[in-house]
């Protein structure tokens, strides 16, 4: 069975994974108004995915600079965790995953 982990990297995003043939989802781990990177690392280590899928994102119109920075910071942290743990990361556009 393939082990795939998927992230919607926003603070109100989530984590999805295949568990015994069924897709499960949980809210993005957040602690004290920051992404909980320790919890995200633990999820990656627990699932031991072949690769991680993450939404390829950019800034959105009418989004404040503070909001854009925080979103980008979380996006970069997840990319860094994947690289640090030696897990391949594949970026997927919203159009591609919504089509599926």
Biopython code that builds the backbone (N, CA, C, O; Angstrom):
import numpy as np
from Bio.PDB.StructureBuilder import StructureBuilder

atoms = [
    (1, "UNK", "N", (0.838, -1.165, 0.000)),
    (1, "UNK", "CA", (0.000, 0.000, 0.000)),
    (1, "UNK", "C", (0.899, 1.249, 0.000)),
    (1, "UNK", "O", (1.878, 1.324, 0.742)),
    (2, "UNK", "N", (0.549, 2.208, -0.835)),
    (2, "UNK", "CA", (1.311, 3.452, -0.887)),
    (2, "UNK", "C", (0.952, 4.324, 0.306)),
    (2, "UNK", "O", (-0.207, 4.400, 0.714)),
    (3, "UNK", "N", (1.951, 4.968, 0.849)),
    (3, "UNK", "CA", (1.732, 5.904, 1.952)),
    (3, "UNK", "C", (1.947, 7.317, 1.423)),
    (3, "UNK", "O", (3.055, 7.704, 1.053)),
    (4, "UNK", "N", (0.875, 8.060, 1.398)),
    (4, "UNK", "CA", (0.926, 9.431, 0.904)),
    (4, "UNK", "C", (0.346, 10.341, 1.972)),
    (4, "UNK", "O", (-0.673, 10.026, 2.587)),
    (5, "UNK", "N", (0.994, 11.454, 2.182)),
    (5, "UNK", "CA", (0.558, 12.456, 3.141)),
    (5, "UNK", "C", (0.328, 13.735, 2.356)),
    (5, "UNK", "O", (1.147, 14.086, 1.506)),
    (6, "UNK", "N", (-0.759, 14.437, 2.618)),
    (6, "UNK", "CA", (-1.074, 15.659, 1.878)),
    (6, "UNK", "C", (-1.358, 16.800, 2.843)),
    (6, "UNK", "O", (-2.008, 16.616, 3.872)),
    (7, "UNK", "N", (-0.861, 17.983, 2.492)),
    (7, "UNK", "CA", (-1.039, 19.168, 3.325)),
    (7, "UNK", "C", (-1.713, 20.291, 2.560)),
    (7, "UNK", "O", (-1.353, 20.582, 1.419)),
    (8, "UNK", "N", (-2.686, 20.916, 3.191)),
    (8, "UNK", "CA", (-3.172, 22.239, 2.808)),
    (8, "UNK", "C", (-2.526, 23.135, 3.851)),
    (8, "UNK", "O", (-2.961, 23.139, 5.002)),
    (9, "UNK", "N", (-1.489, 23.903, 3.480)),
    (9, "UNK", "CA", (-0.594, 24.501, 4.462)),
    (9, "UNK", "C", (-1.111, 25.688, 5.266)),
    (9, "UNK", "O", (-0.376, 26.193, 6.115)),
    (10, "UNK", "N", (-2.307, 26.149, 5.050)),
    (10, "UNK", "CA", (-2.794, 27.304, 5.802)),
    (10, "UNK", "C", (-3.115, 26.972, 7.252)),
    (10, "UNK", "O", (-3.259, 25.804, 7.615)),
    (11, "UNK", "N", (-3.225, 28.007, 8.077)),
    (11, "UNK", "CA", (-3.552, 27.807, 9.490)),
    (11, "UNK", "C", (-4.925, 27.154, 9.646)),
    (11, "UNK", "O", (-5.161, 26.432, 10.616)),
    (12, "UNK", "N", (-5.820, 27.399, 8.711)),
    (12, "UNK", "CA", (-7.124, 26.728, 8.753)),
    (12, "UNK", "C", (-7.152, 25.556, 7.783)),
    (12, "UNK", "O", (-8.219, 25.034, 7.463)),
    (13, "UNK", "N", (-5.986, 25.148, 7.319)),
    (13, "UNK", "CA", (-5.875, 24.019, 6.396)),
    (13, "UNK", "C", (-5.931, 22.695, 7.130)),
    (13, "UNK", "O", (-6.488, 22.600, 8.224)),
    (14, "UNK", "N", (-5.358, 21.689, 6.530)),
    (14, "UNK", "CA", (-5.420, 20.382, 7.150)),
    (14, "UNK", "C", (-4.388, 19.424, 6.600)),
    (14, "UNK", "O", (-3.575, 19.760, 5.739)),
    (15, "UNK", "N", (-4.455, 18.215, 7.131)),
    (15, "UNK", "CA", (-3.556, 17.133, 6.758)),
    (15, "UNK", "C", (-4.432, 15.947, 6.376)),
    (15, "UNK", "O", (-5.371, 15.608, 7.096)),
    (16, "UNK", "N", (-4.129, 15.319, 5.246)),
    (16, "UNK", "CA", (-4.869, 14.130, 4.826)),
    (16, "UNK", "C", (-3.887, 13.004, 4.594)),
    (16, "UNK", "O", (-2.753, 13.227, 4.172)),
    (17, "UNK", "N", (-4.336, 11.785, 4.877)),
    (17, "UNK", "CA", (-3.475, 10.622, 4.695)),
    (17, "UNK", "C", (-4.345, 9.400, 4.492)),
    (17, "UNK", "O", (-5.521, 9.386, 4.855)),
    (18, "UNK", "N", (-3.752, 8.380, 3.910)),
    (18, "UNK", "CA", (-4.452, 7.125, 3.696)),
    (18, "UNK", "C", (-4.158, 6.217, 4.878)),
    (18, "UNK", "O", (-2.999, 5.947, 5.191)),
    (19, "UNK", "N", (-5.211, 5.749, 5.532)),
    (19, "UNK", "CA", (-5.054, 4.832, 6.659)),
    (19, "UNK", "C", (-5.889, 3.594, 6.376)),
    (19, "UNK", "O", (-7.119, 3.646, 6.376)),
    (20, "UNK", "N", (-5.211, 2.487, 6.135)),
    (20, "UNK", "CA", (-5.868, 1.208, 5.845)),
    (20, "UNK", "C", (-6.872, 1.328, 4.709)),
    (20, "UNK", "O", (-7.974, 0.782, 4.773)),
    (21, "UNK", "N", (-6.471, 2.057, 3.664)),
    (21, "UNK", "CA", (-7.314, 2.172, 2.485)),
    (21, "UNK", "C", (-8.385, 3.241, 2.552)),
    (21, "UNK", "O", (-9.151, 3.402, 1.602)),
    (22, "UNK", "N", (-8.458, 3.968, 3.638)),
    (22, "UNK", "CA", (-9.439, 5.044, 3.752)),
    (22, "UNK", "C", (-8.724, 6.362, 4.005)),
    (22, "UNK", "O", (-7.820, 6.442, 4.837)),
    (23, "UNK", "N", (-9.139, 7.393, 3.281)),
    (23, "UNK", "CA", (-8.534, 8.709, 3.461)),
    (23, "UNK", "C", (-9.070, 9.325, 4.744)),
    (23, "UNK", "O", (-10.279, 9.399, 4.960)),
    (24, "UNK", "N", (-8.155, 9.760, 5.581)),
    (24, "UNK", "CA", (-8.487, 10.405, 6.846)),
    (24, "UNK", "C", (-7.983, 11.845, 6.779)),
    (24, "UNK", "O", (-7.033, 12.136, 6.053)),
    (25, "UNK", "N", (-8.597, 12.721, 7.512)),
    (25, "UNK", "CA", (-8.158, 14.099, 7.540)),
    (25, "UNK", "C", (-8.228, 14.668, 8.941)),
    (25, "UNK", "O", (-9.107, 14.315, 9.727)),
    (26, "UNK", "N", (-7.292, 15.552, 9.243)),
    (26, "UNK", "CA", (-7.284, 16.246, 10.525)),
    (26, "UNK", "C", (-6.984, 17.716, 10.269)),
    (26, "UNK", "O", (-6.371, 18.052, 9.256)),
    (27, "UNK", "N", (-7.404, 18.590, 11.168)),
    (27, "UNK", "CA", (-7.052, 20.002, 11.014)),
    (27, "UNK", "C", (-5.546, 20.197, 11.135)),
    (27, "UNK", "O", (-4.850, 19.408, 11.775)),
    (28, "UNK", "N", (-5.064, 21.251, 10.515)),
    (28, "UNK", "CA", (-3.642, 21.578, 10.613)),
    (28, "UNK", "C", (-3.292, 21.804, 12.079)),
    (28, "UNK", "O", (-3.962, 22.593, 12.746)),
    (29, "UNK", "N", (-2.260, 21.136, 12.601)),
    (29, "UNK", "CA", (-1.866, 21.343, 13.998)),
    (29, "UNK", "C", (-1.370, 22.778, 14.225)),
    (29, "UNK", "O", (-0.444, 23.244, 13.560)),
    (30, "UNK", "N", (-2.002, 23.455, 15.168)),
    (30, "UNK", "CA", (-1.651, 24.838, 15.496)),
    (30, "UNK", "C", (-1.510, 24.939, 17.004)),
    (30, "UNK", "O", (-2.277, 24.334, 17.753)),
    (31, "UNK", "N", (-0.522, 25.709, 17.441)),
    (31, "UNK", "CA", (-0.307, 25.932, 18.871)),
    (31, "UNK", "C", (0.119, 27.385, 19.056)),
    (31, "UNK", "O", (1.067, 27.843, 18.420)),
    (32, "UNK", "N", (-0.569, 28.094, 19.911)),
    (32, "UNK", "CA", (-0.238, 29.495, 20.217)),
    (32, "UNK", "C", (-0.158, 30.343, 18.952)),
    (32, "UNK", "O", (0.780, 31.120, 18.770)),
    (33, "UNK", "N", (-1.149, 30.187, 18.085)),
    (33, "UNK", "CA", (-1.242, 30.970, 16.846)),
    (33, "UNK", "C", (-0.087, 30.745, 15.861)),
    (33, "UNK", "O", (0.201, 31.606, 15.031)),
    (34, "UNK", "N", (0.557, 29.606, 15.958)),
    (34, "UNK", "CA", (1.627, 29.222, 15.034)),
    (34, "UNK", "C", (1.385, 27.775, 14.614)),
    (34, "UNK", "O", (0.762, 27.007, 15.347)),
    (35, "UNK", "N", (1.883, 27.404, 13.427)),
    (35, "UNK", "CA", (1.822, 25.991, 13.077)),
    (35, "UNK", "C", (2.641, 25.221, 14.098)),
    (35, "UNK", "O", (3.730, 25.649, 14.481)),
    (36, "UNK", "N", (2.119, 24.093, 14.533)),
    (36, "UNK", "CA", (2.814, 23.253, 15.506)),
    (36, "UNK", "C", (3.755, 22.327, 14.731)),
    (36, "UNK", "O", (3.382, 21.223, 14.334)),
    (37, "UNK", "N", (4.972, 22.805, 14.529)),
    (37, "UNK", "CA", (5.924, 22.074, 13.697)),
    (37, "UNK", "C", (6.354, 20.753, 14.323)),
    (37, "UNK", "O", (6.676, 19.804, 13.607)),
    (38, "UNK", "N", (6.362, 20.683, 15.644)),
    (38, "UNK", "CA", (6.698, 19.422, 16.311)),
    (38, "UNK", "C", (5.617, 18.383, 16.000)),
    (38, "UNK", "O", (5.932, 17.232, 15.697)),
    (39, "UNK", "N", (4.354, 18.783, 16.075)),
    (39, "UNK", "CA", (3.252, 17.858, 15.769)),
    (39, "UNK", "C", (3.281, 17.453, 14.296)),
    (39, "UNK", "O", (3.040, 16.292, 13.966)),
    (40, "UNK", "N", (3.574, 18.406, 13.414)),
    (40, "UNK", "CA", (3.640, 18.079, 11.983)),
    (40, "UNK", "C", (4.773, 17.094, 11.727)),
    (40, "UNK", "O", (4.612, 16.144, 10.961)),
    (41, "UNK", "N", (5.909, 17.318, 12.361)),
    (41, "UNK", "CA", (7.030, 16.385, 12.216)),
    (41, "UNK", "C", (6.630, 14.998, 12.715)),
    (41, "UNK", "O", (6.943, 13.997, 12.071)),
    (42, "UNK", "N", (5.946, 14.930, 13.845)),
    (42, "UNK", "CA", (5.523, 13.642, 14.397)),
    (42, "UNK", "C", (4.562, 12.925, 13.445)),
    (42, "UNK", "O", (4.618, 11.703, 13.307)),
    (43, "UNK", "N", (3.689, 13.679, 12.796)),
    (43, "UNK", "CA", (2.756, 13.078, 11.827)),
    (43, "UNK", "C", (3.550, 12.480, 10.668)),
    (43, "UNK", "O", (3.292, 11.352, 10.250)),
    (44, "UNK", "N", (4.510, 13.236, 10.154)),
    (44, "UNK", "CA", (5.324, 12.737, 9.038)),
    (44, "UNK", "C", (6.073, 11.474, 9.457)),
    (44, "UNK", "O", (6.122, 10.502, 8.703)),
    (45, "UNK", "N", (6.652, 11.483, 10.647)),
    (45, "UNK", "CA", (7.400, 10.315, 11.121)),
    (45, "UNK", "C", (6.478, 9.121, 11.380)),
    (45, "UNK", "O", (6.881, 7.977, 11.171)),
    (46, "UNK", "N", (5.261, 9.370, 11.827)),
    (46, "UNK", "CA", (4.308, 8.284, 12.093)),
    (46, "UNK", "C", (3.815, 7.636, 10.801)),
    (46, "UNK", "O", (3.775, 6.411, 10.693)),
    (47, "UNK", "N", (3.444, 8.457, 9.829)),
    (47, "UNK", "CA", (2.899, 7.943, 8.569)),
    (47, "UNK", "C", (3.998, 7.335, 7.695)),
    (47, "UNK", "O", (3.750, 6.385, 6.952)),
    (48, "UNK", "N", (5.224, 7.892, 7.786)),
    (48, "UNK", "CA", (6.343, 7.434, 6.948)),
    (48, "UNK", "C", (5.948, 7.407, 5.464)),
    (48, "UNK", "O", (6.018, 6.364, 4.814)),
    (49, "UNK", "N", (5.530, 8.574, 4.936)),
    (49, "UNK", "CA", (5.029, 8.586, 3.555)),
    (49, "UNK", "C", (6.133, 8.381, 2.523)),
    (49, "UNK", "O", (7.294, 8.721, 2.748)),
    (50, "UNK", "N", (5.733, 7.811, 1.377)),
    (50, "UNK", "CA", (6.645, 7.723, 0.233)),
    (50, "UNK", "C", (6.954, 9.123, -0.260)),
    (50, "UNK", "O", (8.081, 9.424, -0.653)),
    (51, "UNK", "N", (5.939, 9.974, -0.234)),
    (51, "UNK", "CA", (6.105, 11.368, -0.606)),
    (51, "UNK", "C", (4.983, 12.180, 0.027)),
    (51, "UNK", "O", (3.976, 11.643, 0.489)),
    (52, "UNK", "N", (5.193, 13.486, 0.032)),
    (52, "UNK", "CA", (4.209, 14.422, 0.565)),
    (52, "UNK", "C", (3.672, 15.243, -0.587)),
    (52, "UNK", "O", (4.430, 15.726, -1.428)),
    (53, "UNK", "N", (2.364, 15.397, -0.619)),
    (53, "UNK", "CA", (1.719, 16.307, -1.561)),
    (53, "UNK", "C", (1.384, 17.586, -0.806)),
    (53, "UNK", "O", (0.923, 17.538, 0.335)),
    (54, "UNK", "N", (1.616, 18.724, -1.441)),
    (54, "UNK", "CA", (1.212, 19.983, -0.826)),
    (54, "UNK", "C", (0.697, 20.901, -1.917)),
    (54, "UNK", "O", (1.203, 20.925, -3.039)),
    (55, "UNK", "N", (-0.318, 21.651, -1.550)),
    (55, "UNK", "CA", (-0.903, 22.583, -2.501)),
    (55, "UNK", "C", (0.115, 23.655, -2.881)),
    (55, "UNK", "O", (0.721, 24.288, -2.016)),
    (56, "UNK", "N", (0.289, 23.846, -4.174)),
    (56, "UNK", "CA", (1.181, 24.901, -4.673)),
    (56, "UNK", "C", (0.400, 26.206, -4.590)),
    (56, "UNK", "O", (-0.591, 26.401, -5.294)),
    (57, "UNK", "N", (0.856, 27.077, -3.733)),
    (57, "UNK", "CA", (0.085, 28.274, -3.434)),
    (57, "UNK", "C", (0.880, 29.546, -3.714)),
    (57, "UNK", "O", (2.096, 29.516, -3.908)),
    (58, "UNK", "N", (0.175, 30.635, -3.728)),
    (58, "UNK", "CA", (0.773, 31.956, -3.865)),
    (58, "UNK", "C", (-0.098, 32.943, -3.111)),
    (58, "UNK", "O", (-1.095, 32.560, -2.500)),
    (59, "UNK", "N", (0.274, 34.199, -3.153)),
    (59, "UNK", "CA", (-0.544, 35.197, -2.462)),
    (59, "UNK", "C", (-1.878, 35.347, -3.188)),
    (59, "UNK", "O", (-1.992, 35.065, -4.380)),
    (60, "UNK", "N", (-2.867, 35.791, -2.450)),
    (60, "UNK", "CA", (-4.201, 35.975, -3.012)),
    (60, "UNK", "C", (-4.540, 37.456, -3.030)),
    (60, "UNK", "O", (-4.076, 38.211, -2.175)),
    (61, "UNK", "N", (-5.345, 37.877, -3.996)),
    (61, "UNK", "CA", (-5.745, 39.283, -4.043)),
    (61, "UNK", "C", (-6.466, 39.678, -2.747)),
    (61, "UNK", "O", (-7.196, 38.880, -2.159)),
    (62, "UNK", "N", (-6.252, 40.889, -2.331)),
    (62, "UNK", "CA", (-6.892, 41.456, -1.134)),
    (62, "UNK", "C", (-6.461, 40.799, 0.171)),
    (62, "UNK", "O", (-7.105, 40.997, 1.202)),
    (63, "UNK", "N", (-5.396, 40.033, 0.144)),
    (63, "UNK", "CA", (-4.885, 39.421, 1.368)),
    (63, "UNK", "C", (-3.835, 40.365, 1.959)),
    (63, "UNK", "O", (-2.980, 40.876, 1.237)),
    (64, "UNK", "N", (-3.902, 40.592, 3.266)),
    (64, "UNK", "CA", (-2.957, 41.513, 3.895)),
    (64, "UNK", "C", (-1.535, 40.969, 3.817)),
    (64, "UNK", "O", (-1.331, 39.765, 3.661)),
    (65, "UNK", "N", (-0.559, 41.858, 3.926)),
    (65, "UNK", "CA", (0.837, 41.417, 3.881)),
    (65, "UNK", "C", (1.171, 40.526, 5.074)),
    (65, "UNK", "O", (1.960, 39.590, 4.942)),
    (66, "UNK", "N", (0.579, 40.806, 6.240)),
    (66, "UNK", "CA", (0.812, 39.964, 7.416)),
    (66, "UNK", "C", (0.272, 38.565, 7.177)),
    (66, "UNK", "O", (0.947, 37.577, 7.469)),
    (67, "UNK", "N", (-0.937, 38.477, 6.648)),
    (67, "UNK", "CA", (-1.552, 37.179, 6.367)),
    (67, "UNK", "C", (-0.756, 36.416, 5.315)),
    (67, "UNK", "O", (-0.540, 35.211, 5.448)),
    (68, "UNK", "N", (-0.322, 37.111, 4.278)),
    (68, "UNK", "CA", (0.469, 36.477, 3.223)),
    (68, "UNK", "C", (1.785, 35.951, 3.777)),
    (68, "UNK", "O", (2.209, 34.847, 3.437)),
    (69, "UNK", "N", (2.434, 36.746, 4.634)),
    (69, "UNK", "CA", (3.703, 36.321, 5.226)),
    (69, "UNK", "C", (3.519, 35.079, 6.083)),
    (69, "UNK", "O", (4.295, 34.130, 5.971)),
    (70, "UNK", "N", (2.504, 35.072, 6.934)),
    (70, "UNK", "CA", (2.258, 33.918, 7.817)),
    (70, "UNK", "C", (1.971, 32.664, 7.005)),
    (70, "UNK", "O", (2.451, 31.579, 7.334)),
    (71, "UNK", "N", (1.187, 32.814, 5.944)),
    (71, "UNK", "CA", (0.861, 31.681, 5.102)),
    (71, "UNK", "C", (2.123, 31.143, 4.435)),
    (71, "UNK", "O", (2.353, 29.934, 4.414)),
    (72, "UNK", "N", (2.939, 32.045, 3.891)),
    (72, "UNK", "CA", (4.178, 31.639, 3.244)),
    (72, "UNK", "C", (5.166, 31.011, 4.222)),
    (72, "UNK", "O", (5.906, 30.092, 3.873)),
    (73, "UNK", "N", (5.164, 31.520, 5.446)),
    (73, "UNK", "CA", (6.043, 30.962, 6.470)),
    (73, "UNK", "C", (5.660, 29.502, 6.756)),
    (73, "UNK", "O", (6.532, 28.637, 6.833)),
    (74, "UNK", "N", (4.373, 29.232, 6.911)),
    (74, "UNK", "CA", (3.920, 27.859, 7.139)),
    (74, "UNK", "C", (4.231, 26.949, 5.968)),
    (74, "UNK", "O", (4.642, 25.803, 6.151)),
    (75, "UNK", "N", (4.031, 27.462, 4.768)),
    (75, "UNK", "CA", (4.329, 26.722, 3.541)),
    (75, "UNK", "C", (5.812, 26.343, 3.517)),
    (75, "UNK", "O", (6.165, 25.197, 3.239)),
    (76, "UNK", "N", (6.663, 27.312, 3.808)),
    (76, "UNK", "CA", (8.105, 27.058, 3.818)),
    (76, "UNK", "C", (8.529, 26.103, 4.915)),
    (76, "UNK", "O", (9.429, 25.287, 4.714)),
    (77, "UNK", "N", (7.891, 26.193, 6.076)),
    (77, "UNK", "CA", (8.232, 25.288, 7.182)),
    (77, "UNK", "C", (7.921, 23.840, 6.824)),
    (77, "UNK", "O", (8.704, 22.941, 7.133)),
    (78, "UNK", "N", (6.788, 23.613, 6.178)),
    (78, "UNK", "CA", (6.436, 22.241, 5.786)),
    (78, "UNK", "C", (7.415, 21.735, 4.735)),
    (78, "UNK", "O", (7.826, 20.576, 4.782)),
    (79, "UNK", "N", (7.796, 22.595, 3.783)),
    (79, "UNK", "CA", (8.804, 22.199, 2.788)),
    (79, "UNK", "C", (10.116, 21.841, 3.484)),
    (79, "UNK", "O", (10.766, 20.860, 3.121)),
    (80, "UNK", "N", (10.504, 22.630, 4.479)),
    (80, "UNK", "CA", (11.735, 22.376, 5.210)),
    (80, "UNK", "C", (11.691, 21.089, 6.010)),
    (80, "UNK", "O", (12.670, 20.344, 6.057)),
    (81, "UNK", "N", (10.548, 20.825, 6.642)),
    (81, "UNK", "CA", (10.405, 19.575, 7.396)),
    (81, "UNK", "C", (10.525, 18.370, 6.456)),
    (81, "UNK", "O", (11.203, 17.393, 6.776)),
    (82, "UNK", "N", (9.870, 18.446, 5.310)),
    (82, "UNK", "CA", (9.944, 17.335, 4.348)),
    (82, "UNK", "C", (11.394, 17.098, 3.935)),
    (82, "UNK", "O", (11.866, 15.960, 3.934)),
    (83, "UNK", "N", (12.099, 18.170, 3.585)),
    (83, "UNK", "CA", (13.494, 18.032, 3.159)),
    (83, "UNK", "C", (14.363, 17.504, 4.298)),
    (83, "UNK", "O", (15.200, 16.626, 4.088)),
    (84, "UNK", "N", (14.166, 18.035, 5.492)),
    (84, "UNK", "CA", (14.966, 17.619, 6.641)),
    (84, "UNK", "C", (14.751, 16.165, 7.019)),
    (84, "UNK", "O", (15.657, 15.504, 7.527)),
    (85, "UNK", "N", (13.546, 15.672, 6.767)),
    (85, "UNK", "CA", (13.242, 14.280, 7.092)),
    (85, "UNK", "C", (13.477, 13.348, 5.897)),
    (85, "UNK", "O", (13.241, 12.143, 5.983)),
    (86, "UNK", "N", (13.943, 13.921, 4.788)),
    (86, "UNK", "CA", (14.269, 13.110, 3.615)),
    (86, "UNK", "C", (13.074, 12.566, 2.865)),
    (86, "UNK", "O", (13.152, 11.502, 2.251)),
    (87, "UNK", "N", (11.953, 13.298, 2.912)),
    (87, "UNK", "CA", (10.738, 12.862, 2.219)),
    (87, "UNK", "C", (10.530, 13.748, 0.992)),
    (87, "UNK", "O", (10.550, 14.975, 1.096)),
    (88, "UNK", "N", (10.335, 13.136, -0.147)),
    (88, "UNK", "CA", (10.099, 13.862, -1.390)),
    (88, "UNK", "C", (8.811, 14.679, -1.283)),
    (88, "UNK", "O", (7.815, 14.212, -0.731)),
    (89, "UNK", "N", (8.842, 15.892, -1.811)),
    (89, "UNK", "CA", (7.678, 16.778, -1.786)),
    (89, "UNK", "C", (7.235, 17.054, -3.207)),
    (89, "UNK", "O", (8.046, 17.396, -4.068)),
    (90, "UNK", "N", (5.940, 16.903, -3.446)),
    (90, "UNK", "CA", (5.369, 17.204, -4.763)),
    (90, "UNK", "C", (4.326, 18.292, -4.585)),
    (90, "UNK", "O", (3.406, 18.162, -3.776)),
    (91, "UNK", "N", (4.478, 19.364, -5.348)),
    (91, "UNK", "CA", (3.528, 20.469, -5.265)),
    (91, "UNK", "C", (2.445, 20.277, -6.317)),
    (91, "UNK", "O", (2.731, 19.938, -7.466)),
    (92, "UNK", "N", (1.197, 20.497, -5.910)),
    (92, "UNK", "CA", (0.049, 20.287, -6.781)),
    (92, "UNK", "C", (-0.784, 21.560, -6.801)),
    (92, "UNK", "O", (-1.103, 22.112, -5.748)),
    (93, "UNK", "N", (-1.136, 22.027, -7.992)),
    (93, "UNK", "CA", (-1.961, 23.230, -8.086)),
    (93, "UNK", "C", (-3.381, 22.924, -7.610)),
    (93, "UNK", "O", (-3.842, 21.787, -7.720)),
    (94, "UNK", "N", (-4.077, 23.936, -7.080)),
    (94, "UNK", "CA", (-5.466, 23.703, -6.665)),
    (94, "UNK", "C", (-6.330, 23.188, -7.818)),
    (94, "UNK", "O", (-7.207, 22.349, -7.608)),
    (95, "UNK", "N", (-6.089, 23.684, -9.026)),
    (95, "UNK", "CA", (-6.879, 23.225, -10.184)),
    (95, "UNK", "C", (-6.700, 21.728, -10.408)),
    (95, "UNK", "O", (-7.661, 21.039, -10.750)),
    (96, "UNK", "N", (-5.491, 21.217, -10.222)),
    (96, "UNK", "CA", (-5.225, 19.804, -10.451)),
    (96, "UNK", "C", (-5.904, 18.928, -9.407)),
    (96, "UNK", "O", (-6.552, 17.944, -9.763)),
    (97, "UNK", "N", (-5.769, 19.267, -8.112)),
    (97, "UNK", "CA", (-6.363, 18.382, -7.114)),
    (97, "UNK", "C", (-7.871, 18.523, -7.047)),
    (97, "UNK", "O", (-8.562, 17.555, -6.727)),
    (98, "UNK", "N", (-8.401, 19.702, -7.339)),
    (98, "UNK", "CA", (-9.865, 19.861, -7.330)),
    (98, "UNK", "C", (-10.517, 19.074, -8.462)),
    (98, "UNK", "O", (-11.654, 18.619, -8.338)),
    (99, "UNK", "N", (-9.787, 18.916, -9.567)),
    (99, "UNK", "CA", (-10.298, 18.147, -10.707)),
    (99, "UNK", "C", (-10.488, 16.687, -10.315)),
    (99, "UNK", "O", (-11.438, 16.038, -10.752)),
    (100, "UNK", "N", (-9.577, 16.173, -9.488)),
    (100, "UNK", "CA", (-9.636, 14.782, -9.044)),
    (100, "UNK", "C", (-10.691, 14.636, -7.977)),
    (100, "UNK", "O", (-10.903, 13.538, -7.465)),
]
sb = StructureBuilder()
sb.init_structure("model")
sb.init_model(0)
sb.init_chain("A")
sb.init_seg("    ")
for serial, (resi, resn, name, xyz) in enumerate(atoms, 1):
    if name == "N":
        sb.init_residue(resn, " ", resi, " ")
    sb.init_atom(name, np.array(xyz, "f"), 0.0, 1.0, " ", f" {name:<3s}", serial, name[0])
structure = sb.get_structure()
